[in-house]
C-alpha cells in the first residue's frame, strides 16, 4: 500500500512539474512570437506579376512609360531600370529590370527567392 502511495505521489509530482514546464514552454513560445515575421518564398512569376502591377500603379497616365514625375522619389532605385538614360522607363525596361533584380536576389538560382535570400542580397 505504501509503495502505491509513494508511486502515486511521485507521479503527481512529475505531472505538476510537467505542467510547469509546459507553462514555461508556452511563455517562451509567446516571447519568441513577438515580432515574428514568417518566412516567405516568392517565385519569379509571382515577383514579375507583382511588379507589373506596381508599374501600372506608377504609370498614372497609362502610356506604358514611367516618367520622372511619376517616380515615387527622385532617388528611387528603379531609376536604374532606365537603360538608355532618357529619363523614361518603358514597360520593356521595367520588365527586364525587375527580372534582373529578382535574379540578383535568387542567390541559389532555384527560381524562387526566400525571405532569407532577400535579406542576404540586401547586405551584399
C-alpha positions in Angstrom: 0.0 0.0 0.0 2.8 2.4 0.9 4.6 1.6 -2.4 1.4 2.5 -4.3 1.1 5.7 -2.3 4.7 6.7 -2.9 4.3 5.9 -6.6 1.2 7.9 -6.9 2.8 10.9 -5.1 5.8 10.7 -7.4 3.6 10.5 -10.5 1.7 13.6 -9.2 4.9 15.5 -8.7 6.1 14.6 -12.2 2.8 15.7 -13.6 2.9 19.0 -11.7 6.5 19.7 -12.8 5.5 18.8 -16.4 2.7 21.4 -16.3 5.2 24.0 -15.1 7.4 23.0 -18.0 4.5 23.4 -20.4 3.7 26.9 -18.9 7.4 27.8 -19.2 7.5 26.5 -22.8 4.3 28.3 -23.7 5.7 31.6 -22.2 8.9 31.1 -24.1 6.9 30.5 -27.4 4.9 33.6 -26.8 8.1 35.6 -26.2 9.6 34.2 -29.4 6.4 35.1 -31.3 6.7 38.8 -30.6 7.9 40.5 -33.8 8.0 37.2 -35.7 7.8 37.5 -39.4 7.0 34.3 -41.2 9.4 33.2 -43.9 8.2 33.8 -47.4 9.0 32.3 -50.8 8.3 34.2 -54.0 8.6 32.6 -57.4 9.9 34.5 -60.4 6.5 34.6 -61.9 4.8 36.0 -58.8 7.5 38.6 -58.4 7.1 39.7 -62.0 3.3 39.9 -61.7 3.6 41.9 -58.5 6.0 44.4 -60.0 3.9 44.6 -63.2 1.0 45.8 -61.0 3.4 48.3 -59.5 4.3 49.5 -62.9 0.7 50.0 -63.8 0.2 51.9 -60.5 3.2 54.2 -61.1 2.2 54.8 -64.8 -0.6 57.2 -63.8 -1.4 58.4 -67.3 -1.4 54.9 -68.8 1.0 55.5 -71.6 3.2 52.4 -70.8 6.0 54.7 -69.7 7.1 56.0 -66.3 8.5 59.5 -66.4 10.5 61.2 -63.7 7.3 63.0 -62.4 5.7 59.5 -61.9 8.5 58.1 -59.9 7.9 57.7 -56.2 11.0 59.7 -55.3 13.8 61.3 -57.2 16.4 58.9 -55.8 14.3 55.8 -56.4 16.2 52.6 -57.1 14.0 51.9 -60.1 15.8 54.7 -62.0 18.4 52.1 -62.7 15.9 50.4 -65.0 16.2 53.2 -67.5 18.8 51.6 -69.6 19.1 54.2 -72.3 19.1 57.0 -69.7 16.4 59.1 -71.5 14.6 59.8 -68.2 11.7 57.4 -69.1 11.3 53.8 -68.0 9.4 51.9 -70.7 7.4 48.7 -70.0 10.2 46.6 -71.6 12.9 48.3 -69.5 10.7 47.8 -66.4 10.2 44.1 -67.1 13.8 43.4 -67.9 15.0 45.4 -64.8 12.7 43.7 -62.4 13.6 40.2 -63.6 17.3 41.1 -63.3 16.6 42.4 -59.8 14.9 39.1 -59.0 17.8 37.1 -60.4 20.2 39.1 -58.2 18.2 38.1 -55.1 17.8 34.5 -56.1 21.2 33.5 -54.6 20.9 29.8 -55.2 19.3 30.2 -58.7 16.4 27.9 -58.0 13.7 30.2 -59.4 12.4 31.3 -56.0 13.5 34.0 -53.5 13.1 33.2 -49.9 13.0 35.8 -47.2 16.5 34.8 -46.1 17.8 35.3 -49.7 16.1 38.7 -49.9 17.7 39.8 -46.6 21.1 38.4 -47.6 21.0 40.1 -51.0 20.3 43.5 -49.4 23.5 43.1 -47.3 25.7 42.5 -50.4 
